[in-house]
Amino acid sequence: MTYLDFEKPIAELESRIRDMKNLESGDELNIAEEIGRLERKLDKLLRDTYKSLTPWQKIKVARHPNRPHFPDFIKGLITDFMPLCGDRAFADDAAITGGLGRFKGQSVMVIGHEKGSDTQSRLKHNFGMARPEGYRKAIRLFKLAEQFDIPVITLVDTSGAYPGIGAEERGQAEAIARSTEACLGLKVPLVSVIVGEGGSGGAVALAAGNRIMMLEHAVYSVISPEGCASILWRTADKAEEAAGALKITAQDLLKLNVIDEVIPEPVGGAHRDHEKTMTALGKSLDQALNDLSALSAEKLRSLRREKFLNMGRVGL
């Protein structure tokens, strides 16, 4: 387990519990009682710590290396998954993965970012920062889902689209805009979930859905706190201050009506218990798809349009 800087008391307590469990002693009853006391203390410490996380701490949780990634969500929620690759124009971008599968027996198209879990896979998936061909692949899969009347689930986890020269030369901004347009124009239900980081247009391109949900400790913002601080204060050292001003947490965005639902994570974050995370997310996805399945294509499009037009309206 990788511990974050604010988790030092938690790390120390868990270390003591492990040492107690490995301790050989004839007084097993007293050891068991002490372990039980420490575990109760740990549970309270975890609850208290994660109940009062600052926006900057939530960013660290959202970026935790042990947090569930796209393959984990597929394994935990989707059966018969068949990946579909390539944009049919230039290349296959591994930063965005997608394919057909079944969710609770229903055919779905699942598309999401993948950051990678170790050095080799992170390089392969470009740390979840998609190039134009990634968004064009997503558009192809959106159209395929629409052709076969299959609902779409998107899982967003990216710090932003790849800003390299090659990506800009191949039309990065246009690809992001077209992907966002494809989301808004879909004639099938689109449920989007921010599962980690939702960064800038690179996230919106997959998240312009009928229902937008966020895991409890995920973040969603027009720019990263580091990027914001670099622009406003000319230094990334002000990132923590920027994080507090950007309103990037799921709780803030729910109040602002940018998202529709906050999905609770296990005590201590999704990285501590993938199985419970899948259970909570699966329940919310099931409800969302059931609510949207009865709506006509035109109703889905009009509601999606109104949803985004209403964001930011004040006093109207």
The 8 nearest C-alpha neighbors of each residue, nearest first, counted from 0:
[[1, 2, 65, 271, 270, 10, 64, 3],
 [0, 2, 3, 65, 64, 63, 10, 270],
 [3, 1, 6, 0, 4, 10, 7, 5],
 [4, 2, 6, 5, 1, 7, 59, 60],
 [3, 5, 6, 7, 2, 56, 59, 8],
 [6, 4, 3, 7, 8, 56, 2, 48],
 [5, 7, 9, 3, 4, 8, 2, 10],
 [6, 8, 10, 9, 5, 4, 11, 2],
 [9, 7, 11, 10, 6, 12, 5, 44],
 [10, 8, 6, 12, 7, 11, 13, 41],
 [11, 9, 7, 13, 8, 12, 14, 6],
 [12, 10, 14, 8, 9, 13, 7, 15],
 [11, 13, 15, 9, 14, 10, 8, 16],
 [14, 12, 16, 10, 15, 11, 9, 17],
 [13, 15, 11, 17, 12, 16, 10, 18],
 [16, 14, 18, 12, 13, 17, 19, 11],
 [15, 17, 13, 19, 18, 14, 34, 20],
 [18, 16, 14, 20, 19, 15, 13, 21],
 [17, 19, 15, 21, 16, 20, 22, 14],
 [20, 18, 22, 16, 21, 17, 15, 34],
 [21, 19, 17, 18, 22, 16, 34, 30],
 [22, 20, 18, 19, 17, 23, 16, 24],
 [21, 23, 19, 20, 18, 24, 30, 17],
 [24, 22, 21, 25, 20, 27, 19, 26],
 [25, 23, 26, 27, 22, 30, 21, 29],
 [24, 26, 27, 23, 28, 30, 29, 22],
 [25, 27, 24, 28, 29, 30, 23, 31],
 [26, 28, 30, 29, 25, 31, 24, 23],
 [27, 29, 31, 30, 26, 32, 25, 33],
 [28, 30, 32, 31, 27, 26, 33, 34],
 [31, 29, 27, 33, 32, 28, 34, 26],
 [32, 30, 34, 28, 29, 33, 27, 35],
 [33, 31, 29, 35, 30, 34, 36, 28],
 [32, 34, 36, 30, 35, 31, 29, 37],
 [35, 33, 31, 37, 36, 32, 38, 30],
 [34, 36, 32, 38, 33, 37, 31, 39],
 [37, 35, 33, 39, 34, 38, 32, 40],
 [36, 38, 40, 34, 39, 35, 41, 33],
 [39, 37, 41, 35, 40, 36, 34, 42],
 [40, 38, 42, 36, 41, 37, 35, 43],
 [39, 41, 37, 43, 38, 42, 44, 36],
 [42, 40, 38, 44, 39, 43, 37, 45],
 [41, 43, 39, 45, 44, 40, 38, 46],
 [44, 42, 46, 40, 41, 45, 47, 39],
 [43, 45, 41, 47, 42, 46, 48, 40],
 [46, 44, 48, 42, 43, 47, 267, 49],
 [47, 45, 43, 49, 44, 48, 50, 266],
 [46, 48, 44, 50, 45, 49, 43, 51],
 [49, 47, 45, 46, 50, 51, 44, 52],
 [50, 48, 52, 46, 51, 47, 45, 267],
 [49, 51, 47, 48, 46, 52, 45, 266],
 [50, 52, 49, 48, 53, 47, 46, 56],
 [53, 51, 49, 56, 50, 57, 48, 54],
 [52, 54, 56, 55, 57, 51, 243, 58],
 [55, 53, 57, 56, 243, 242, 248, 58],
 [56, 54, 58, 57, 53, 239, 242, 59],
 [57, 55, 59, 53, 58, 54, 52, 60],
 [58, 56, 60, 54, 59, 55, 216, 61],
 [59, 57, 61, 55, 56, 60, 62, 54],
 [58, 60, 56, 62, 57, 61, 63, 55],
 [59, 61, 57, 63, 62, 58, 56, 216],
 [62, 60, 195, 58, 217, 59, 63, 196],
 [63, 61, 59, 60, 58, 64, 195, 196],
 [62, 64, 60, 66, 65, 61, 59, 270],
 [65, 63, 66, 62, 116, 1, 270, 67],
 [66, 64, 270, 63, 67, 1, 0, 116],
 [65, 67, 270, 63, 64, 269, 68, 61],
 [68, 66, 71, 270, 273, 65, 72, 69],
 [69, 67, 71, 70, 113, 66, 72, 114],
 [68, 70, 72, 71, 113, 73, 111, 112],
 [71, 69, 73, 72, 68, 74, 113, 67],
 [72, 70, 74, 68, 69, 73, 67, 75],
 [73, 71, 75, 69, 74, 70, 76, 68],
 [72, 74, 77, 70, 76, 71, 75, 69],
 [73, 75, 71, 72, 76, 70, 77, 78],
 [74, 76, 72, 73, 277, 71, 77, 274],
 [75, 77, 73, 72, 74, 102, 281, 277],
 [78, 76, 73, 102, 101, 100, 74, 75],
 [77, 79, 101, 80, 100, 102, 76, 74],
 [80, 78, 100, 101, 81, 77, 99, 102],
 [79, 81, 100, 78, 99, 77, 82, 98],
 [80, 82, 99, 98, 100, 79, 83, 97],
 [83, 81, 98, 97, 80, 84, 99, 96],
 [84, 82, 98, 97, 81, 85, 99, 96],
 [83, 85, 91, 82, 86, 136, 97, 96],
 [86, 84, 91, 90, 87, 136, 92, 83],
 [85, 87, 136, 88, 135, 132, 90, 91],
 [88, 86, 85, 89, 90, 136, 91, 139],
 [89, 87, 86, 90, 85, 132, 135, 136],
 [88, 90, 87, 86, 132, 91, 85, 131],
 [91, 89, 85, 86, 132, 92, 88, 87],
 [90, 92, 85, 84, 86, 93, 132, 133],
 [93, 91, 133, 94, 132, 95, 90, 130],
 [92, 94, 124, 95, 96, 91, 123, 133],
 [95, 93, 124, 127, 129, 113, 92, 112],
 [96, 94, 112, 93, 133, 111, 113, 92],
 [97, 95, 111, 110, 93, 112, 94, 113],
 [98, 96, 110, 109, 82, 83, 111, 95],
 [97, 99, 82, 83, 81, 109, 108, 110],
 [98, 100, 108, 81, 80, 107, 109, 82],
 [101, 99, 80, 79, 107, 78, 106, 77],
 [100, 102, 106, 105, 78, 104, 77, 107],
 [101, 103, 77, 105, 104, 76, 106, 107],
 [102, 104, 105, 101, 77, 285, 76, 78],
 [103, 105, 101, 102, 106, 78, 100, 77],
 [106, 104, 101, 102, 103, 107, 100, 149],
 [107, 105, 101, 100, 149, 102, 104, 108],
 [108, 106, 150, 149, 100, 101, 151, 99],
 [107, 109, 99, 151, 98, 152, 144, 150],
 [108, 110, 152, 97, 98, 153, 151, 107],
 [111, 109, 97, 153, 96, 154, 152, 98],
 [112, 110, 154, 153, 96, 95, 155, 97],
 [111, 113, 95, 156, 127, 94, 155, 96],
 [112, 114, 127, 94, 69, 115, 95, 124],
 [115, 113, 127, 126, 121, 124, 112, 94],
 [116, 114, 121, 120, 113, 124, 117, 126],
 [115, 117, 120, 121, 64, 114, 118, 65],
 [118, 116, 120, 119, 121, 115, 122, 64],
 [117, 119, 121, 120, 122, 116, 115, 123],
 [118, 120, 122, 121, 117, 123, 115, 116],
 [121, 119, 115, 123, 122, 117, 118, 124],
 [122, 120, 115, 126, 124, 118, 123, 119],
 [121, 123, 125, 119, 120, 124, 118, 126],
 [122, 124, 120, 121, 125, 119, 93, 115],
 [123, 125, 94, 93, 121, 126, 122, 127],
 [126, 124, 122, 127, 123, 128, 121, 94],
 [127, 125, 114, 121, 124, 128, 115, 122],
 [126, 128, 114, 94, 113, 157, 125, 112],
 [129, 127, 160, 161, 126, 125, 159, 94],
 [128, 130, 94, 160, 161, 133, 127, 95],
 [129, 131, 133, 166, 132, 161, 160, 171],
 [132, 130, 171, 133, 174, 134, 166, 135],
 [131, 133, 135, 134, 130, 86, 136, 92],
 [134, 132, 92, 136, 131, 130, 135, 129],
 [133, 135, 137, 136, 131, 132, 174, 178],
 [136, 134, 132, 138, 137, 133, 86, 131],
 [135, 137, 86, 139, 133, 134, 138, 85],
 [138, 136, 134, 140, 135, 139, 141, 133],
 [139, 137, 135, 141, 140, 136, 178, 134],
 [140, 138, 136, 142, 137, 141, 143, 135],
 [139, 141, 143, 137, 142, 138, 144, 136],
 [142, 140, 138, 144, 143, 139, 137, 145],
 [141, 143, 145, 139, 140, 144, 146, 138],
 [142, 144, 140, 146, 145, 141, 139, 147],
 [145, 143, 149, 141, 147, 142, 146, 148],
 [144, 146, 148, 142, 143, 147, 187, 149],
 [145, 147, 143, 144, 148, 142, 149, 141],
 [146, 148, 144, 145, 149, 143, 142, 150],
 [149, 147, 145, 146, 144, 187, 150, 186],
 [148, 150, 144, 107, 147, 145, 106, 187],
 [151, 149, 188, 107, 187, 189, 108, 144],
 [152, 150, 108, 189, 107, 109, 188, 190],
 [151, 153, 109, 190, 191, 189, 108, 110],
 [152, 154, 191, 110, 111, 109, 192, 205],
 [155, 153, 111, 192, 193, 191, 194, 110],
 [154, 156, 193, 111, 112, 194, 192, 197],
 [157, 155, 196, 195, 112, 197, 194, 193],
 [158, 156, 159, 127, 196, 197, 198, 128],
 [157, 159, 198, 196, 197, 128, 156, 223],
 [160, 158, 198, 201, 157, 199, 128, 161],
 [159, 161, 201, 128, 129, 162, 130, 200],
 [160, 162, 128, 129, 130, 163, 159, 166],
 [163, 161, 160, 166, 164, 167, 171, 130],
 [164, 162, 166, 165, 161, 167, 130, 168],
 [163, 165, 167, 166, 168, 162, 169, 161],
 [166, 164, 168, 167, 163, 169, 162, 130],
 [167, 165, 169, 163, 168, 171, 164, 130],
 [166, 168, 171, 164, 170, 169, 165, 163],
 [167, 169, 165, 166, 170, 164, 171, 163],
 [170, 168, 166, 167, 171, 165, 131, 132],
 [171, 169, 167, 173, 168, 172, 174, 131],
 [170, 172, 131, 167, 174, 166, 173, 169],
 [173, 171, 175, 174, 170, 176, 167, 131],
 [172, 174, 176, 170, 175, 171, 177, 131],
 [175, 173, 177, 171, 131, 176, 172, 134],
 [176, 174, 178, 172, 177, 173, 204, 179],
 [175, 177, 173, 179, 174, 178, 180, 172],
 [178, 176, 180, 174, 179, 175, 173, 181],
 [179, 177, 181, 175, 204, 180, 176, 138],
 [178, 180, 204, 182, 176, 181, 177, 175],
 [181, 179, 177, 183, 178, 182, 184, 176],
 [180, 182, 178, 184, 179, 183, 177, 185],
 [183, 181, 179, 180, 185, 184, 207, 178],
 [182, 184, 180, 181, 185, 207, 303, 179],
 [183, 185, 181, 182, 300, 180, 186, 303],
 [186, 184, 182, 187, 183, 181, 300, 145],
 [185, 187, 296, 145, 300, 184, 299, 297],
 [186, 188, 150, 185, 145, 296, 148, 189],
 [189, 187, 150, 291, 151, 190, 209, 299],
 [188, 190, 151, 208, 209, 152, 150, 187],
 [189, 191, 210, 152, 208, 209, 211, 151],
 [192, 190, 153, 211, 206, 208, 152, 154],
 [191, 193, 212, 154, 213, 194, 211, 155],
 [194, 192, 213, 155, 195, 197, 154, 212],
 [193, 195, 214, 217, 192, 156, 155, 213],
 [196, 194, 217, 61, 156, 193, 218, 197],
 [197, 195, 156, 218, 157, 158, 198, 61],
 [198, 196, 219, 202, 156, 157, 218, 193],
 [197, 199, 158, 159, 202, 220, 157, 196],
 [198, 200, 221, 222, 201, 159, 202, 220],
 [201, 199, 203, 202, 204, 175, 198, 159],
 [200, 202, 160, 159, 199, 204, 203, 198],
 [201, 203, 197, 200, 198, 204, 199, 205],
 [202, 204, 206, 200, 205, 201, 207, 199],
 [203, 205, 179, 178, 202, 175, 201, 206],
 [206, 204, 203, 202, 207, 153, 179, 182],
 [205, 207, 203, 191, 208, 204, 202, 153],
 [208, 206, 182, 203, 183, 205, 179, 204],
 [209, 207, 189, 210, 206, 190, 191, 211],
 [210, 208, 303, 189, 190, 188, 211, 299],
 [209, 211, 190, 208, 191, 259, 212, 189],
 [212, 210, 191, 258, 259, 192, 208, 190],
 [211, 213, 192, 260, 259, 258, 261, 191],
 [214, 212, 193, 261, 192, 262, 249, 194],
 [213, 215, 262, 217, 194, 216, 261, 263],
 [214, 216, 263, 262, 261, 264, 217, 249],
 [215, 217, 57, 214, 61, 60, 218, 249],
 [216, 218, 195, 61, 214, 215, 194, 196],
 [219, 217, 248, 196, 247, 197, 249, 58],
 [220, 218, 197, 247, 198, 196, 248, 217],
 [219, 221, 222, 247, 198, 199, 197, 223],
 [220, 222, 199, 198, 200, 223, 219, 197],
 [223, 221, 199, 220, 198, 227, 226, 224],
 [222, 224, 226, 225, 227, 198, 220, 221],
 [225, 223, 238, 227, 242, 241, 226, 228],
 [224, 226, 238, 235, 228, 223, 227, 229],
 [227, 225, 229, 223, 224, 228, 222, 230],
 [226, 228, 224, 230, 229, 225, 231, 223],
 [229, 227, 235, 231, 225, 238, 237, 232],
 [228, 230, 233, 234, 235, 226, 227, 232],
 [229, 231, 227, 228, 233, 232, 226, 234],
 [232, 230, 228, 229, 233, 227, 234, 226],
 [231, 233, 234, 228, 229, 230, 237, 235],
 [234, 232, 229, 230, 231, 228, 235, 237],
 [235, 233, 229, 236, 232, 228, 237, 230],
 [234, 236, 225, 229, 228, 237, 238, 233],
 [237, 235, 234, 238, 228, 239, 225, 229],
 [236, 238, 235, 228, 240, 239, 241, 234],
 [239, 237, 225, 224, 241, 228, 235, 240],
 [238, 240, 242, 241, 55, 237, 243, 224],
 [241, 239, 237, 243, 238, 242, 244, 228],
 [240, 242, 238, 244, 224, 243, 239, 228],
 [243, 241, 224, 239, 245, 240, 244, 55],
 [242, 244, 241, 240, 54, 245, 246, 239],
 [245, 243, 241, 242, 246, 240, 247, 54],
 [244, 246, 242, 247, 243, 241, 220, 224],
 [247, 245, 251, 244, 248, 243, 252, 242],
 [246, 248, 219, 218, 220, 245, 251, 249],
 [249, 247, 218, 251, 250, 246, 252, 54],
 [248, 250, 252, 251, 213, 253, 215, 218],
 [249, 251, 253, 248, 252, 254, 261, 215],
 [252, 250, 254, 248, 253, 249, 246, 255],
 [251, 253, 255, 249, 257, 254, 250, 258],
 [252, 254, 256, 258, 250, 255, 251, 257],
 [253, 255, 251, 252, 256, 250, 257, 258],
 [254, 256, 252, 253, 257, 251, 258, 311],
 [257, 255, 253, 258, 254, 252, 259, 310],
 [256, 258, 252, 255, 253, 310, 259, 254],
 [259, 257, 211, 253, 256, 212, 252, 260],
 [260, 258, 211, 212, 253, 210, 256, 257],
 [259, 261, 212, 258, 262, 213, 253, 211],
 [262, 260, 213, 215, 214, 212, 249, 263],
 [261, 263, 214, 215, 213, 260, 264, 280],
 [264, 262, 215, 214, 261, 265, 279, 276],
 [263, 265, 269, 268, 215, 276, 266, 262],
 [266, 264, 268, 269, 267, 275, 272, 276],
 [267, 265, 268, 46, 264, 45, 49, 271],
 [266, 268, 45, 265, 49, 271, 46, 269],
 [269, 267, 265, 270, 264, 266, 271, 216],
 [268, 270, 271, 264, 272, 276, 265, 273],
 [269, 271, 66, 65, 268, 272, 273, 67],
 [272, 270, 269, 268, 267, 273, 265, 266],
 [271, 273, 274, 269, 275, 270, 265, 276],
 [274, 272, 276, 275, 269, 277, 270, 67],
 [273, 275, 277, 276, 272, 278, 75, 269],
 [276, 274, 278, 277, 273, 272, 265, 279],
 [275, 277, 273, 279, 274, 278, 269, 264],
 [278, 276, 280, 274, 275, 279, 281, 75],
 [277, 279, 275, 281, 276, 280, 282, 274],
 [280, 278, 282, 276, 281, 277, 275, 283],
 [279, 281, 277, 283, 282, 278, 284, 276],
 [282, 280, 284, 278, 283, 279, 277, 285],
 [281, 283, 285, 279, 280, 284, 278, 286],
 [282, 284, 280, 286, 285, 281, 287, 279],
 [285, 283, 287, 281, 286, 282, 288, 280],
 [284, 286, 282, 288, 283, 287, 281, 289],
 [285, 287, 289, 283, 284, 288, 290, 282],
 [288, 286, 284, 290, 289, 285, 283, 291],
 [289, 287, 291, 285, 290, 286, 292, 284],
 [288, 290, 286, 292, 287, 291, 285, 293],
 [291, 289, 287, 288, 292, 286, 293, 294],
 [292, 290, 288, 289, 293, 294, 188, 287],
 [293, 291, 289, 294, 290, 288, 188, 295],
 [292, 294, 291, 295, 290, 289, 288, 296],
 [295, 293, 292, 291, 298, 299, 296, 290],
 [296, 294, 298, 297, 299, 293, 186, 292],
 [295, 297, 186, 299, 298, 187, 300, 294],
 [296, 298, 300, 299, 295, 301, 186, 294],
 [297, 299, 295, 301, 300, 296, 302, 294],
 [300, 298, 296, 302, 297, 301, 303, 295],
 [299, 301, 303, 297, 298, 302, 184, 304],
 [302, 300, 304, 298, 303, 299, 297, 305],
 [303, 301, 305, 299, 304, 300, 306, 298],
 [304, 302, 306, 209, 300, 301, 305, 299],
 [305, 303, 301, 302, 306, 307, 300, 308],
 [306, 304, 308, 302, 307, 303, 309, 301],
 [305, 307, 303, 304, 309, 308, 302, 310],
 [306, 308, 310, 309, 305, 304, 303, 207],
 [309, 307, 305, 310, 306, 304, 312, 311],
 [308, 310, 307, 306, 312, 305, 311, 304],
 [311, 309, 307, 308, 312, 257, 306, 256],
 [310, 312, 309, 313, 308, 255, 257, 256],
 [313, 311, 309, 310, 315, 314, 308, 307],
 [312, 314, 315, 311, 310, 309, 255, 308],
 [313, 315, 312, 311, 309, 310, 255, 308],
 [314, 313, 312, 309, 311, 310, 308, 305]]
